[in-house]
Amino acid sequence: MDKLIIFDTTMRDGEQSPGASMTKEEKVRIGKHLEKMRVDVIEAGFAAASQGDFEAIHAVATAVRESTVCSLARAQAGDIQKAGDAIKPAAQGRIHTFIATSPIHMQHKLRMTPEQVLVAAVDAVKFARTLTDDVEFSAEDAVRSDMDFLCRIFEAVIKAGAKTVNVPDTVGYSIPEALGERFRSLLQRVPNADKAIWSTHCHDDLGMAVANSLAAIQAGARQVECTINGLGERAGNASLEEIVMAVRVRKDLFNVETRIDATQILAASRMVSTITGYPVQPNKAVVGANAFAHESGIHQDGVLKNRETYEIMRAQDVGWNANRLTLGKLSGRSAFKVRLGELGIVLESESSLNTAFKKFKELADKKHEIFDEDLHALVSDEAVTPEIEQYRLVSMMAHVETGEEPYAKLTIADHGQEKKCEATGAGPVDATFKALESILHSHAELQLYSVNNVTEGTDSQGEVTVRLAKEGRIVNGVGADTDIVIASAKAYLNALNKMAAKHQRLNPQGD
């Protein structure tokens, strides 16, 4: 069987989702878990987007040793140099350069002729090859590009030294049959097609990103670009977990295999969801809460008699039923630290570890069972670096009573100085947010407020996501607690911390 290379772009394309920006420490956490999951290529960001992106890619390249670490770069010398510098510490580094090739993009966005685009692409690949041996080229909006021009540009960049060439469906326009045919045609018509690995990168605007990716694999693609939970701008990207399990379950249709350790998939899903503030819907394939649940009596009876009657894969194969923490309130600090390490969670200081352990003890007093998801939620506050944390919840009290107006009183630390606030509202959460705004005056627009249970049971932590927008900036804040109102306050402050600290990123308009 051929090897299928899994190229994860959660930290680059996934981060382009509204409010899904990640800190350097969060990217390192995700990168180390992707390495543990045996992802082949990790695209850690777009180095020229901001200094923060550059530093995050550099940190991931330093921390990850078993996977290739990649940076995106436009077909411009400055971008490519930044990418090369960012991946310099990597044991295996890749520069991924791109330029648009469709008539609409060349004319209206680039304002370049096809010949100018071809020259820029070749020059970009040649320059990238002076910085690393591993160069990938993407023809942005390839699905809407002229086939003759695509053949010319791919032949030229392969000749220039590109080891991987990517045919992205940038706007999610294709359908499986059409994309498969496009790959077959390219592989036949490009004279040096056998000198490069062909890659697919699909967006989900019409709900067919995974189906399109699988069609490309059947047609000869041997790298698939995807994200955890299908995270990505607009409707998202092809879902890593769905592609990996599809080629594994349907070996009769796909003559490929991956090196992915699928038992790490659920943990990766939970980690990315917690960090980005994008919850996983219950009916999401593979990692949704209902993915292996059976309500129908007929289905339940069949599964009890023979699992394969209604289940095409085992829940434990993707990490379900293996996520219960075997620690309790009597467990020691060393055992707690070891378990965090097994989950790919590394706290940078002893102070952060001590605070997290204290929170763990407090949670263990409230909950009978502790799950790995609880730990991801618990340490999310401690993953915030001191220079980013401007606001912190010290204490709060919220009151709600039938026939009375709800109110909230809070004490927060603002740059280390304690401040008190209070307000009434339509409910305790509304009162909490109004109280915070009365002293912080962010004037941000609340675009999203959602609550999800971290685990099962009435004693579960509630995980709250708050999305704020201000002056074109959008951030997601996440907070978790067994009390949803406290979790809401944490989430609001977390969003304000990100709003205050995050530098403006350059949107790469990538593939």
N, C-alpha and C positions, 0 to 999 in steps of 0.2 A: 504493500500500500504506500502511496505517496504521503509525504509529510505535509500537513496543512499548517502554515505559520499563523499564529494568532497574534495580531497586532492590536493592542489595546490603546484607545485614544480617549479614555474617560477623563484624563487630566488635561486634555487639550480640547478636543471637540466637545466632550461632555461639559467642560467648564464654561462653554459658550452658552449654556442654558441660562435663562434669566435668574440672577442671584446665586448661581452655583459656584461662584469663585471659591478657591481653596487657598489656605495659607501654605507656606513652605512646609511647616511641620505636618500638616494634613496630607500634603502630596507625598511626603516621605513615608508616612504611615501606609497610604494606599499603595505606593510603589513597592514597599517591602512585602505587602501581602500579595500583590500581583506576582512578584518574584517567587514567593512561597507556592503560589498556584501554578507556577511554571509557565507563565505567559512568555512568549518568545520575544516580543518587541513592546516596549512601554513608551508611548509618546507622552512625555512629561509636560509639554507646553510649547509655547511659541516665544522663543527667547527674546525677540525684538519687541514684543508687545509692551513690556514694562520691565523695570529693574527687578520688581518682585518675581515676575515670571522667570527671568534669567537666573536669579538666585535659587528659585525652587527647582528648576531643571538641574542646576549645578549640584544641589543637595541630593536630589534623587540619583544622579549619576555617581555621586560619591558613595551613597548608601547601598545601591543595588549592584551586585557583582555577577549574578547568574543570567540575567536577562539583558538584552540590548536596550539601551536608553536612547531615545530619539527626541529631536527638537524640530519643530516645523519652521520653515523659512520661505518667504516669498523669493521669487527669482531675482533677487537683488543682492549685490555684494555685501552691503551692510548687514542685512538679515542673516545671510549665510555665515558671515564672520562671527556674529553674535551666537548663532547656533553652534558653530564649531567650538567657540570658547566655553559655552555652557556645558557641552557634553565631554569636555576634555578629561575629567576625572574618571569617566566610565571605562569599565573593563572592555565593554563592547559598545561603541557609540555609532549613531546613525544621524545623518542630516536628511530631512525630508523637505525637498523644495518643490514648489508648485507654481503654475501660472495658468490662467484661464485660456481655454481653447475654443469655446463656442462663439459663433458669430455675435450673439447678443452681448456677451461679456467683453469680447475684444473691442467691439465698436463703442459700447456705452460706458463700460467701466474702465478698461485699460486705455482706450483710444489709441490702439496699436493695430497695425496691419498683421495678417497672418505671418508674413515673412519676419517682421520684427519680433513677434512672439516666438517663433522658432529659434531665432538667433539668441534671444534672451534665455530660453530654456537650455540650449546647449551651453552657453556661457556659464549659466548657474551650475549645471552639473559638473562642468570642468573645474570651476573654482571650488565647489564642495569637495571634489575628489582630492584637492590639495590639502584638505583638512581631515578627511577620513576616507577609508576605503569603502565604507558602506553608505551609499547614496541612493535615495529613493526619489523618483520624480512622479508627480501627479499632474494630470491634465484636468484642471478644474472644470466642472460641468461637461465632462467627456460624453455623457449620454446625449447631450444636445449639440455635440460637435460634428462637423463634417468628417465622414469616415476617411476620405482620401487624406485630409489634413492630419487626422489622428495617426494614420499609418506613417506619414512623413515625420511627424514630431517624435513618435515613439522610436522609430528606427534611428533617428539622429541622437536622441538622448542615450539610448543603449550603446551606440557607437562611442559616445562621449564618456561613458563609464558608469551609467546608472545600473545598479544591480537589481533594483526592483522598480517596476513601473505600475502605476496605479490608475485604474479606470473608474473614477468616482461618479456616482449618481448624486451630484451635489444638491439638487433640489427635489429629490425623491420622485422623479418623473417617470421612471421606467416601470415595466412589468417584467416578470421573470422570463417569459419566452423571448422578449426583445433584447434583454440584457445578455442572456445566454448566447443568442445569435451574434451580438456585437463582439463578445469575447472570442467566439469561434472564428469570426471573420478576421479579427485582429491577429490572432495566433497564426492564421493561414497566410495573411497578406504581408505582415511585417517580416522582412527577410531574416533579421537577426533575433526573432522572437524567442528562440531557444537559448539566448544568451542572458536572459533576465527572468526573474520571478514576476509573474503577473498577479496583481492585487485587485481586490474589489472593496469599495467603500460606499455603503448605501445609506441614504436617509429615508425616514419613514413617513414622508408627507402623505402618501397614499396607503399607508399601512402595509407595505410590502418589502420593507428593508431586509428582513431575514429571508423571505422567499427569494428576493432578487439575489442576495448574497449566495444562497444555496445553488441557484441556477448558474451563477458565475463559476462556482466551484465545479459543478458538473461539466461546465464548458472548458475548464482548464485553469482557472485561477487557483493559485496555491498559497496565497496569503489573503486573509480576510481581516478588514479593519472594523472594529466593533467597540462597544462600550458596555460596562457593567450596568445592568438594569435598562439598557437601551437609552441611557442618558444622552442628551444632545440638544442643540438648538432646534427651534420650531417643534416638530413632532418627534424629534429624537433620531437616534442612529440604530443600526442593526444591533441586536442584543447578543452580547458574548455568550451568555449562558444558554440561550436558545440555539445558537449555531453549534456550539460545542456538543450539546446533547443530541441535536438532530443528526450530526454526522456519526455520532457514536451509536445511537439507537438504530439508525437506518444504514448500517454497513452494507446492506444489499444494494443500496443506491449510490453510495459515495465511496470511491476507492481511495479514501484519505483517512489519516488518523492524526490526532493532535497529541501533544505531550502534557496537556492540561491535567492537573490534579483536581478532578471535579468535586472532591469532598470539601474543597475550600470555596466553592462558589457561593454558598449561602452566606458565609461570613463576609465575603467580599461585597455582596449585595447589601448586607446590613451596614457595613462600614461606610460605603459610598452614600447610602441613604441618609445616615446620621450626619455625615460631614456636610453634605450639600443641601440638606433640608428637603429633598425630594422623596416623599414616601413611596413605597411600592404598593400598587393596588393589589387587593386580595386575590384577584383572578389572574395575576401575572403568571405566565408560564414559568415553570421550574422553581422560581423563588417566591411566588405569591403565597400568602397564608393558606389559600384554598387549593394550592397546586396538587396536593395529595389528599384532599378531603373528599369524603363521599357521603352525600346526604341521602341519595336514593336507597331505599331498602334493598332493591334488586342488586344495585352496585355493591352495597355493603356485604351482602350475602356472598356475592361472587368473589370479592376480594378476600373474605375470610376463608373461603374454600381453596382459592388459588389466586395469589396476588396478580398474576399476569392476565386475569380475565378483564381487568379494567385499568391496570397500571403498566405502562410500557417501559418504565424505569423505576428503580428503587429510590425511595426518598432519601435514604442514608447515603446514596451514591453522590448526591449533590450537597450533603452536609446537614440534612434534616435529621432529627432525633439524636444528634451528637453535639448539641449545643448547650447542654445543661452543665452549669458549673458545679463541681463536686466540692466546693468550699462552703462553709457556713460562718456564722458569726464568731465561732471559736477558732477559725483558721488564722494562721499567722501571716505576717507581712511578707515573708519570703515566698510562701506558696502563692499569695496574691500577685506578687511581682512576676513569678514564673508563668502564671496563667496569662497575664497581660502580654508577656513576651510571646507566648504561643499564639496569641491573637494578632501579633504584629503591632501591638501598642507599646510604644517606647516613650516614657515621660522623660523630658530633658533634664530635670533637676530632682534632687532628693526632696525638696520642698513640695514639688508637684506630686511626687509619689506618696509622700506622707499625707497630703490633703486628699488624694484619691483614695487612699486606704481608709482614712477616717470616714469618707463618704460611703465607702463599701460597708464598713461596720454599721453605720447608721441605716443603710438600706437593708442589710441583713436582719436588723431588728424589726423592720417593717414587713419584709417578705420572707416567706418560708423557703422558696426556691429562687436561686439566682441564676440567670441565663447569661450567655455570652453577649446577647443584645443589650442586657442591662449594663454590662461593663463598657461597651462602646458608648452608650448614652452617658454613663457616669463620668467617664474621663473626658468627654467632649469639652467640658468647661476647663479642665486642666491643660488641654492641648492648646489653649489660647496663650500666646506668648505675652510677657509683661508689657512690651511696647505696643501691643495691639489692644490690650484690655484697659480701657479708660473708665468703664463703668462696671460695677459689680454689685449684685444684690447682697445686702447684709442681713436684712430681716424684713418680714412683711406680715400684715394681718389683713384679711379680707372677711367681710361680714355680709351675709345674705339671709333675709328673713321674709317670709310671706307678708305682703302688705307694707313692707318697709323698703326704702331706697337703698340698694346695695352701696357699700363704700369700701375703700381700701386705704390702708396706711402702710407706707414703705420707708425703709432706710436703705440708702444706696451709698456706695463709695464712688465719688467722682474724682478721679485722679488722686485717690487715697484719702480724700476728705469726705467725711460722712455728712450726708444731707438727708433731711426728712421731707416727705411729701404725703399728701392725702387728697382724695377726691371721691365724688359719688359718680355713679354711672348707671346705665341700663342693666348691667349685670356686674359681677365681680371682676371679670376680665376687662370690660370696658372701663370700670372705675380704676383698675390698675394701670392701664395704658394712659388714661387721662391724668392720673397722679404723676406718672413719670414725665409726661410732656409738660406738666406745670412747672418743672424745675429744669428740664433738659432742653426744652424748646427746639427740638430737631425739625419740626414742621415737615416731617416725612409723611408720605402717603402710604397708608396701610393697604396693600394690594391683595394679600392673602393671609388667612389665619386658618390653620388646620390642626386637628388633634388626632393622634394615632396611638394605640396602645403598643408599647414596646414588646411585651410578651403577653401570654394568656393570663386570665384570671382577674378578679376584681382588685387584687393588690398590685396589679401591674403598674409600672411607671407609665405616665402619659408623656408622649413626646409631642411637643408643640412646635410648629413651623410658622414663622412670621416673615412675610416678604414686605420690605419697605422700598419705596422709590423716592428719589429726590434729585432734581436737576439732571435727569437722564441716567442716574446711577440706580441700579437695582441690586439689593442684597437679600439673602435669606438668613434668618437667625433661627437657631434651634435650641430648645431647652427641654430638659426632662426632669420629672419629679413624680412621686406618687400622688402629689397634690397638683392638679391641672392648673390652678391659678398661679401657683408658684412657678410651675414650668412655663407659663405664659410670660411672666415677668422676666424670667431668665432668657427666654427666646427674644423678647423685645430688646433687652439690653445687649444680647449677643449680636443682633442685627445692627444696633447703633454703633457697637464697637467696630464692626466690619465697615460700616458706612464712614466712620471717622478715619479708619486706618488704611483702607484699600486705595492704592493709587489708580488713576485712570488707566485702563488697559486699551491698547490698540487692537481693534477687531481685525484679525487677519483675513477675514472673508475666505477661510480655508475650504478645503474640499469636503 
